[in-house]
Every structure is written in structure tokens, then in C-alpha cells.
């Protein structure tokens, strides 16, 4: 069964473990399970997953689409952020029932609970901030501003998604123009040297406007 790497750290760790096994022989560690091949699903396979929504949230996305993505992330029932908040709360509650206050000078469990409780409070604050930002996103203009304004604020994306760094296999053709443009923009920074990404950029809908000058008009009168 194919598996998935949830983070780039696990992918790098698995690759290092695989190289160690190859160097020392896979038969030496008989108790270990054999290393299984894992594939990376492309973000377009699930547009409502977090990687899929990140792929859709590009510079050319419409304001209402971006606001919808933020609403999807921050949804009370199935949103990824509320689920993460509940996960941290469950971890804090798990630590809570293991607290002891017999030694006032040494209480690592309480320190751990304090960090988890602080993280839980921060996640609740993030939810409130996103609720306010959602209305502001919908009010943003759809057109891009002059590049001189962009340099005033730093870029926050880290480009550490596995689909960006390691590639996710062949890219499925996007059904709509927006999906094709989003995928091209999302993969540009991480896979500039990939021939697949280059081919995708040349076949993007933006290239349709550049295709007109490829047939010079002066050649038409020469054919008789």
C-alpha cells in the first residue's frame, strides 16, 4: 500500500535511513520492517486539502476565491485550523491528568502543559484574526499593484511542501484556466529546473496571447 510523507522532515529522515540500510546491508536489521515506497499525491488530486488550497491560493486568484479558502481553513466543523486547535487541546488535557505538584522546584510536566496551553491560546487567536481577515480579503482589489509596493513587505511562504521540493510525479492537466495558472505559479519557485514545470508554463493559458506573434503577418502575401 502506498504511504505518504506528512512532512519534509520525515521524508529526509526516511531517505537517510534508507541510505544507511544500503550502506550496512538490509539483512543486518532483521527486526525492522522493510522500507516501503511512498508516493506524493499532487495537490490537484484534492483541491480542498491543505496542499490543494495552497496550490489554489496564488497571486492571480480572485479575492472571493481567497476568502473562500480562508473560510474553508477556518470552518468550525471541518476546518483544518479548528481541528489542529482541538488536537493541541487534547494534548494539553493528556498532560493535565499527569501533573504532580509535590516538588515545587522540578515539574517538567507542568512546563509542558504550559507550552501546550499557550499554543492552544495562540491558535484560538489565529482563528479570530482569520475571521477578521476574511472580510478584508473580500474587499481587496482583484488587480495586482505596482511591483515597487511589493518590496515593502517580506514574503512569508517557505516553499517547504514536499510537492514543491521533491516533485509529485506527472502533473494532471488542469480542467480550468484558473487551476492551470495556479499550479504553474505554485510550482515555479520550487521546480524551476524541472522540464515538466517548464512545459507546463509554456502550455499555460497565458501563452495563448503570445502565440499570435509566432505567425508573422508578412508571410501571408508571399504564398500564391
Rosetta constraint file for C-alpha pairs under 8 A:
AtomPair CA 2 CA 36 HARMONIC 7.59 0.50
AtomPair CA 2 CA 37 HARMONIC 6.52 0.50
AtomPair CA 2 CA 38 HARMONIC 5.29 0.50
AtomPair CA 2 CA 39 HARMONIC 6.32 0.50
AtomPair CA 3 CA 36 HARMONIC 7.70 0.50
AtomPair CA 3 CA 37 HARMONIC 7.20 0.50
AtomPair CA 3 CA 38 HARMONIC 4.69 0.50
AtomPair CA 3 CA 39 HARMONIC 6.40 0.50
AtomPair CA 4 CA 38 HARMONIC 5.54 0.50
AtomPair CA 4 CA 39 HARMONIC 5.98 0.50
AtomPair CA 4 CA 40 HARMONIC 6.03 0.50
AtomPair CA 4 CA 41 HARMONIC 7.80 0.50
AtomPair CA 5 CA 10 HARMONIC 6.22 0.50
AtomPair CA 5 CA 11 HARMONIC 5.80 0.50
AtomPair CA 5 CA 38 HARMONIC 7.23 0.50
AtomPair CA 5 CA 40 HARMONIC 7.25 0.50
AtomPair CA 6 CA 10 HARMONIC 7.13 0.50
AtomPair CA 7 CA 11 HARMONIC 6.62 0.50
AtomPair CA 7 CA 161 HARMONIC 7.49 0.50
AtomPair CA 7 CA 162 HARMONIC 7.08 0.50
AtomPair CA 8 CA 12 HARMONIC 6.16 0.50
AtomPair CA 8 CA 160 HARMONIC 7.00 0.50
AtomPair CA 8 CA 161 HARMONIC 6.94 0.50
AtomPair CA 8 CA 162 HARMONIC 5.86 0.50
AtomPair CA 9 CA 13 HARMONIC 6.03 0.50
AtomPair CA 10 CA 14 HARMONIC 5.94 0.50
AtomPair CA 11 CA 15 HARMONIC 6.18 0.50
AtomPair CA 12 CA 16 HARMONIC 6.20 0.50
AtomPair CA 13 CA 17 HARMONIC 6.14 0.50
AtomPair CA 14 CA 18 HARMONIC 6.04 0.50
AtomPair CA 15 CA 19 HARMONIC 6.25 0.50
AtomPair CA 16 CA 20 HARMONIC 6.25 0.50
AtomPair CA 17 CA 21 HARMONIC 6.27 0.50
AtomPair CA 18 CA 22 HARMONIC 6.27 0.50
AtomPair CA 18 CA 35 HARMONIC 7.19 0.50
AtomPair CA 19 CA 23 HARMONIC 6.18 0.50
AtomPair CA 20 CA 24 HARMONIC 6.18 0.50
AtomPair CA 21 CA 25 HARMONIC 5.36 0.50
AtomPair CA 21 CA 26 HARMONIC 5.07 0.50
AtomPair CA 22 CA 26 HARMONIC 6.13 0.50
AtomPair CA 24 CA 28 HARMONIC 7.16 0.50
AtomPair CA 26 CA 30 HARMONIC 7.74 0.50
AtomPair CA 39 CA 168 HARMONIC 7.52 0.50
AtomPair CA 40 CA 162 HARMONIC 7.47 0.50
AtomPair CA 40 CA 163 HARMONIC 6.74 0.50
AtomPair CA 40 CA 167 HARMONIC 7.80 0.50
AtomPair CA 40 CA 168 HARMONIC 5.17 0.50
AtomPair CA 40 CA 169 HARMONIC 7.57 0.50
AtomPair CA 41 CA 45 HARMONIC 6.72 0.50
AtomPair CA 41 CA 163 HARMONIC 7.70 0.50
AtomPair CA 41 CA 168 HARMONIC 6.15 0.50
AtomPair CA 42 CA 46 HARMONIC 7.81 0.50
AtomPair CA 42 CA 163 HARMONIC 6.59 0.50
AtomPair CA 42 CA 168 HARMONIC 5.37 0.50
AtomPair CA 42 CA 169 HARMONIC 7.45 0.50
AtomPair CA 42 CA 171 HARMONIC 7.18 0.50
AtomPair CA 43 CA 47 HARMONIC 6.25 0.50
AtomPair CA 43 CA 49 HARMONIC 7.63 0.50
AtomPair CA 43 CA 51 HARMONIC 5.37 0.50
AtomPair CA 43 CA 52 HARMONIC 4.26 0.50
AtomPair CA 43 CA 53 HARMONIC 7.93 0.50
AtomPair CA 43 CA 55 HARMONIC 6.52 0.50
AtomPair CA 43 CA 163 HARMONIC 7.48 0.50
AtomPair CA 44 CA 52 HARMONIC 5.86 0.50
AtomPair CA 44 CA 55 HARMONIC 7.78 0.50
AtomPair CA 44 CA 172 HARMONIC 7.47 0.50
AtomPair CA 44 CA 174 HARMONIC 7.87 0.50
AtomPair CA 45 CA 52 HARMONIC 7.60 0.50
AtomPair CA 46 CA 52 HARMONIC 5.73 0.50
AtomPair CA 47 CA 51 HARMONIC 7.60 0.50
AtomPair CA 47 CA 52 HARMONIC 4.03 0.50
AtomPair CA 47 CA 53 HARMONIC 5.75 0.50
AtomPair CA 47 CA 55 HARMONIC 7.94 0.50
AtomPair CA 47 CA 56 HARMONIC 7.47 0.50
AtomPair CA 48 CA 52 HARMONIC 5.62 0.50
AtomPair CA 48 CA 53 HARMONIC 5.70 0.50
AtomPair CA 49 CA 53 HARMONIC 6.06 0.50
AtomPair CA 50 CA 54 HARMONIC 6.14 0.50
AtomPair CA 50 CA 73 HARMONIC 7.84 0.50
AtomPair CA 50 CA 80 HARMONIC 7.62 0.50
AtomPair CA 51 CA 55 HARMONIC 6.16 0.50
AtomPair CA 51 CA 161 HARMONIC 7.74 0.50
AtomPair CA 52 CA 56 HARMONIC 6.33 0.50
AtomPair CA 53 CA 57 HARMONIC 6.10 0.50
AtomPair CA 53 CA 69 HARMONIC 6.47 0.50
AtomPair CA 54 CA 58 HARMONIC 7.66 0.50
AtomPair CA 55 CA 182 HARMONIC 6.15 0.50
AtomPair CA 55 CA 183 HARMONIC 5.98 0.50
AtomPair CA 55 CA 186 HARMONIC 5.67 0.50
AtomPair CA 56 CA 61 HARMONIC 7.34 0.50
AtomPair CA 56 CA 179 HARMONIC 6.86 0.50
AtomPair CA 56 CA 182 HARMONIC 5.37 0.50
AtomPair CA 56 CA 183 HARMONIC 7.15 0.50
AtomPair CA 57 CA 61 HARMONIC 6.16 0.50
AtomPair CA 57 CA 66 HARMONIC 6.19 0.50
AtomPair CA 57 CA 69 HARMONIC 7.64 0.50
AtomPair CA 57 CA 182 HARMONIC 7.16 0.50
AtomPair CA 58 CA 182 HARMONIC 5.71 0.50
AtomPair CA 58 CA 185 HARMONIC 6.70 0.50
AtomPair CA 58 CA 186 HARMONIC 6.84 0.50
AtomPair CA 59 CA 144 HARMONIC 7.92 0.50
AtomPair CA 60 CA 142 HARMONIC 7.96 0.50
AtomPair CA 60 CA 144 HARMONIC 7.73 0.50
AtomPair CA 60 CA 182 HARMONIC 7.58 0.50
AtomPair CA 61 CA 65 HARMONIC 6.51 0.50
AtomPair CA 61 CA 66 HARMONIC 6.62 0.50
AtomPair CA 61 CA 142 HARMONIC 7.95 0.50
AtomPair CA 61 CA 178 HARMONIC 7.64 0.50
AtomPair CA 61 CA 182 HARMONIC 7.57 0.50
AtomPair CA 62 CA 66 HARMONIC 6.39 0.50
AtomPair CA 62 CA 142 HARMONIC 5.85 0.50
AtomPair CA 63 CA 67 HARMONIC 6.12 0.50
AtomPair CA 63 CA 137 HARMONIC 5.92 0.50
AtomPair CA 63 CA 138 HARMONIC 5.15 0.50
AtomPair CA 63 CA 139 HARMONIC 7.37 0.50
AtomPair CA 63 CA 140 HARMONIC 6.34 0.50
AtomPair CA 63 CA 141 HARMONIC 7.19 0.50
AtomPair CA 63 CA 142 HARMONIC 6.07 0.50
AtomPair CA 64 CA 68 HARMONIC 6.09 0.50
AtomPair CA 64 CA 137 HARMONIC 7.55 0.50
AtomPair CA 64 CA 138 HARMONIC 5.43 0.50
AtomPair CA 65 CA 69 HARMONIC 6.31 0.50
AtomPair CA 66 CA 70 HARMONIC 6.34 0.50
AtomPair CA 66 CA 137 HARMONIC 7.06 0.50
AtomPair CA 66 CA 138 HARMONIC 7.81 0.50
AtomPair CA 67 CA 71 HARMONIC 6.16 0.50
AtomPair CA 67 CA 134 HARMONIC 5.29 0.50
AtomPair CA 67 CA 135 HARMONIC 7.43 0.50
AtomPair CA 67 CA 137 HARMONIC 5.75 0.50
AtomPair CA 67 CA 138 HARMONIC 5.85 0.50
AtomPair CA 68 CA 72 HARMONIC 6.09 0.50
AtomPair CA 69 CA 73 HARMONIC 6.25 0.50
AtomPair CA 70 CA 74 HARMONIC 6.09 0.50
AtomPair CA 70 CA 130 HARMONIC 7.14 0.50
AtomPair CA 70 CA 134 HARMONIC 6.46 0.50
AtomPair CA 71 CA 75 HARMONIC 5.74 0.50
AtomPair CA 71 CA 131 HARMONIC 7.81 0.50
AtomPair CA 71 CA 134 HARMONIC 7.04 0.50
AtomPair CA 72 CA 78 HARMONIC 7.93 0.50
AtomPair CA 72 CA 79 HARMONIC 5.77 0.50
AtomPair CA 72 CA 80 HARMONIC 7.96 0.50
AtomPair CA 73 CA 79 HARMONIC 4.59 0.50
AtomPair CA 73 CA 80 HARMONIC 5.20 0.50
AtomPair CA 73 CA 81 HARMONIC 5.94 0.50
AtomPair CA 74 CA 79 HARMONIC 4.91 0.50
AtomPair CA 74 CA 80 HARMONIC 6.66 0.50
AtomPair CA 74 CA 81 HARMONIC 5.58 0.50
AtomPair CA 74 CA 82 HARMONIC 6.42 0.50
AtomPair CA 74 CA 127 HARMONIC 6.43 0.50
AtomPair CA 74 CA 130 HARMONIC 7.26 0.50
AtomPair CA 74 CA 131 HARMONIC 7.66 0.50
AtomPair CA 75 CA 79 HARMONIC 4.12 0.50
AtomPair CA 75 CA 80 HARMONIC 7.60 0.50
AtomPair CA 75 CA 81 HARMONIC 7.80 0.50
AtomPair CA 75 CA 82 HARMONIC 7.08 0.50
AtomPair CA 76 CA 82 HARMONIC 6.18 0.50
AtomPair CA 77 CA 82 HARMONIC 7.52 0.50
AtomPair CA 78 CA 82 HARMONIC 7.58 0.50
AtomPair CA 78 CA 83 HARMONIC 7.11 0.50
AtomPair CA 79 CA 83 HARMONIC 6.33 0.50
AtomPair CA 80 CA 84 HARMONIC 6.14 0.50
AtomPair CA 81 CA 85 HARMONIC 6.13 0.50
AtomPair CA 81 CA 123 HARMONIC 7.64 0.50
AtomPair CA 81 CA 127 HARMONIC 7.30 0.50
AtomPair CA 82 CA 86 HARMONIC 6.20 0.50
AtomPair CA 82 CA 127 HARMONIC 7.65 0.50
AtomPair CA 83 CA 87 HARMONIC 6.17 0.50
AtomPair CA 84 CA 88 HARMONIC 6.31 0.50
AtomPair CA 85 CA 89 HARMONIC 6.21 0.50
AtomPair CA 85 CA 120 HARMONIC 5.97 0.50
AtomPair CA 85 CA 123 HARMONIC 5.88 0.50
AtomPair CA 85 CA 124 HARMONIC 7.04 0.50
AtomPair CA 86 CA 90 HARMONIC 6.05 0.50
AtomPair CA 87 CA 91 HARMONIC 6.31 0.50
AtomPair CA 88 CA 92 HARMONIC 6.21 0.50
AtomPair CA 88 CA 116 HARMONIC 6.48 0.50
AtomPair CA 88 CA 117 HARMONIC 7.93 0.50
AtomPair CA 88 CA 119 HARMONIC 7.31 0.50
AtomPair CA 88 CA 120 HARMONIC 5.94 0.50
AtomPair CA 89 CA 93 HARMONIC 6.14 0.50
AtomPair CA 89 CA 116 HARMONIC 7.34 0.50
AtomPair CA 89 CA 117 HARMONIC 7.16 0.50
AtomPair CA 89 CA 120 HARMONIC 6.07 0.50
AtomPair CA 90 CA 94 HARMONIC 6.04 0.50
AtomPair CA 91 CA 95 HARMONIC 6.35 0.50
AtomPair CA 91 CA 116 HARMONIC 7.19 0.50
AtomPair CA 92 CA 96 HARMONIC 6.09 0.50
AtomPair CA 92 CA 113 HARMONIC 5.43 0.50
AtomPair CA 92 CA 116 HARMONIC 5.35 0.50
AtomPair CA 92 CA 117 HARMONIC 6.16 0.50
AtomPair CA 93 CA 97 HARMONIC 6.67 0.50
AtomPair CA 94 CA 98 HARMONIC 7.20 0.50
AtomPair CA 95 CA 99 HARMONIC 6.66 0.50
AtomPair CA 95 CA 109 HARMONIC 6.74 0.50
AtomPair CA 95 CA 110 HARMONIC 7.86 0.50
AtomPair CA 95 CA 112 HARMONIC 7.45 0.50
AtomPair CA 95 CA 113 HARMONIC 5.81 0.50
AtomPair CA 96 CA 110 HARMONIC 7.73 0.50
AtomPair CA 96 CA 113 HARMONIC 6.48 0.50
AtomPair CA 98 CA 109 HARMONIC 7.23 0.50
AtomPair CA 99 CA 109 HARMONIC 5.87 0.50
AtomPair CA 99 CA 110 HARMONIC 6.11 0.50
AtomPair CA 100 CA 107 HARMONIC 7.24 0.50
AtomPair CA 100 CA 109 HARMONIC 7.71 0.50
AtomPair CA 100 CA 110 HARMONIC 7.78 0.50
AtomPair CA 101 CA 107 HARMONIC 6.97 0.50
AtomPair CA 103 CA 107 HARMONIC 6.72 0.50
AtomPair CA 107 CA 111 HARMONIC 6.61 0.50
AtomPair CA 108 CA 112 HARMONIC 6.22 0.50
AtomPair CA 109 CA 113 HARMONIC 6.20 0.50
AtomPair CA 110 CA 114 HARMONIC 6.06 0.50
AtomPair CA 111 CA 115 HARMONIC 6.38 0.50
AtomPair CA 112 CA 116 HARMONIC 6.29 0.50
AtomPair CA 113 CA 117 HARMONIC 5.98 0.50
AtomPair CA 114 CA 118 HARMONIC 6.08 0.50
AtomPair CA 115 CA 119 HARMONIC 6.14 0.50
AtomPair CA 116 CA 120 HARMONIC 6.10 0.50
AtomPair CA 117 CA 121 HARMONIC 6.24 0.50
AtomPair CA 118 CA 122 HARMONIC 6.23 0.50
AtomPair CA 119 CA 123 HARMONIC 6.22 0.50
AtomPair CA 120 CA 124 HARMONIC 6.34 0.50
AtomPair CA 121 CA 125 HARMONIC 6.29 0.50
AtomPair CA 122 CA 126 HARMONIC 6.19 0.50
AtomPair CA 123 CA 127 HARMONIC 6.34 0.50
AtomPair CA 124 CA 128 HARMONIC 6.53 0.50
AtomPair CA 125 CA 129 HARMONIC 6.21 0.50
AtomPair CA 126 CA 130 HARMONIC 6.10 0.50
AtomPair CA 127 CA 131 HARMONIC 6.27 0.50
AtomPair CA 128 CA 132 HARMONIC 6.59 0.50
AtomPair CA 129 CA 133 HARMONIC 6.10 0.50
AtomPair CA 130 CA 134 HARMONIC 5.88 0.50
AtomPair CA 131 CA 135 HARMONIC 7.23 0.50
AtomPair CA 132 CA 136 HARMONIC 6.80 0.50
AtomPair CA 133 CA 137 HARMONIC 6.05 0.50
AtomPair CA 134 CA 138 HARMONIC 6.52 0.50
AtomPair CA 135 CA 139 HARMONIC 6.59 0.50
AtomPair CA 136 CA 140 HARMONIC 6.46 0.50
AtomPair CA 145 CA 149 HARMONIC 7.13 0.50
AtomPair CA 145 CA 150 HARMONIC 7.92 0.50
AtomPair CA 146 CA 150 HARMONIC 7.33 0.50
AtomPair CA 147 CA 151 HARMONIC 7.02 0.50
AtomPair CA 148 CA 152 HARMONIC 7.64 0.50
AtomPair CA 149 CA 153 HARMONIC 7.99 0.50
AtomPair CA 159 CA 164 HARMONIC 6.66 0.50
AtomPair CA 159 CA 165 HARMONIC 7.38 0.50
AtomPair CA 159 CA 189 HARMONIC 7.70 0.50
AtomPair CA 159 CA 190 HARMONIC 6.88 0.50
AtomPair CA 160 CA 164 HARMONIC 6.87 0.50
AtomPair CA 160 CA 165 HARMONIC 6.40 0.50
AtomPair CA 161 CA 165 HARMONIC 6.30 0.50
AtomPair CA 162 CA 166 HARMONIC 5.48 0.50
AtomPair CA 162 CA 167 HARMONIC 6.78 0.50
AtomPair CA 162 CA 168 HARMONIC 7.73 0.50
AtomPair CA 163 CA 167 HARMONIC 4.72 0.50
AtomPair CA 163 CA 168 HARMONIC 5.04 0.50
AtomPair CA 164 CA 168 HARMONIC 7.75 0.50
AtomPair CA 164 CA 186 HARMONIC 7.80 0.50
AtomPair CA 164 CA 187 HARMONIC 5.91 0.50
AtomPair CA 164 CA 189 HARMONIC 7.97 0.50
AtomPair CA 164 CA 190 HARMONIC 5.07 0.50
AtomPair CA 164 CA 191 HARMONIC 6.64 0.50
AtomPair CA 165 CA 190 HARMONIC 5.60 0.50
AtomPair CA 165 CA 191 HARMONIC 7.13 0.50
AtomPair CA 167 CA 191 HARMONIC 7.49 0.50
AtomPair CA 170 CA 196 HARMONIC 7.70 0.50
AtomPair CA 171 CA 196 HARMONIC 7.92 0.50
AtomPair CA 173 CA 180 HARMONIC 7.46 0.50
AtomPair CA 174 CA 179 HARMONIC 5.53 0.50
AtomPair CA 174 CA 180 HARMONIC 5.04 0.50
AtomPair CA 175 CA 179 HARMONIC 6.93 0.50
AtomPair CA 175 CA 180 HARMONIC 7.57 0.50
AtomPair CA 176 CA 180 HARMONIC 6.45 0.50
AtomPair CA 177 CA 181 HARMONIC 6.24 0.50
AtomPair CA 177 CA 204 HARMONIC 7.91 0.50
AtomPair CA 177 CA 205 HARMONIC 6.28 0.50
AtomPair CA 178 CA 182 HARMONIC 6.04 0.50
AtomPair CA 179 CA 183 HARMONIC 6.09 0.50
AtomPair CA 180 CA 184 HARMONIC 6.20 0.50
AtomPair CA 180 CA 204 HARMONIC 6.31 0.50
AtomPair CA 180 CA 205 HARMONIC 7.49 0.50
AtomPair CA 181 CA 185 HARMONIC 6.19 0.50
AtomPair CA 181 CA 204 HARMONIC 6.43 0.50
AtomPair CA 181 CA 205 HARMONIC 7.23 0.50
AtomPair CA 181 CA 206 HARMONIC 7.92 0.50
AtomPair CA 182 CA 186 HARMONIC 6.05 0.50
AtomPair CA 183 CA 187 HARMONIC 6.14 0.50
AtomPair CA 184 CA 188 HARMONIC 6.06 0.50
AtomPair CA 184 CA 197 HARMONIC 7.14 0.50
AtomPair CA 184 CA 200 HARMONIC 6.61 0.50
AtomPair CA 184 CA 201 HARMONIC 5.96 0.50
AtomPair CA 184 CA 204 HARMONIC 7.52 0.50
AtomPair CA 185 CA 189 HARMONIC 7.81 0.50
AtomPair CA 187 CA 191 HARMONIC 5.77 0.50
AtomPair CA 187 CA 192 HARMONIC 7.69 0.50
AtomPair CA 187 CA 197 HARMONIC 6.95 0.50
AtomPair CA 188 CA 192 HARMONIC 5.44 0.50
AtomPair CA 188 CA 197 HARMONIC 7.02 0.50
AtomPair CA 191 CA 197 HARMONIC 6.43 0.50
AtomPair CA 192 CA 197 HARMONIC 6.78 0.50
AtomPair CA 192 CA 198 HARMONIC 7.18 0.50
AtomPair CA 193 CA 197 HARMONIC 7.72 0.50
AtomPair CA 193 CA 198 HARMONIC 7.67 0.50
AtomPair CA 194 CA 198 HARMONIC 6.37 0.50
AtomPair CA 195 CA 199 HARMONIC 6.06 0.50
AtomPair CA 196 CA 200 HARMONIC 6.10 0.50
AtomPair CA 197 CA 201 HARMONIC 6.21 0.50
AtomPair CA 198 CA 202 HARMONIC 6.40 0.50
AtomPair CA 199 CA 203 HARMONIC 6.30 0.50
AtomPair CA 200 CA 204 HARMONIC 6.11 0.50
AtomPair CA 201 CA 207 HARMONIC 7.94 0.50
AtomPair CA 202 CA 207 HARMONIC 6.17 0.50
AtomPair CA 203 CA 207 HARMONIC 6.39 0.50
AtomPair CA 204 CA 208 HARMONIC 7.57 0.50
AtomPair CA 205 CA 209 HARMONIC 7.97 0.50
AtomPair CA 206 CA 210 HARMONIC 7.44 0.50
AtomPair CA 207 CA 211 HARMONIC 6.24 0.50
AtomPair CA 208 CA 212 HARMONIC 7.38 0.50
AtomPair CA 210 CA 214 HARMONIC 7.32 0.50
AtomPair CA 211 CA 215 HARMONIC 7.73 0.50
AtomPair CA 218 CA 222 HARMONIC 7.51 0.50
AtomPair CA 219 CA 223 HARMONIC 7.12 0.50
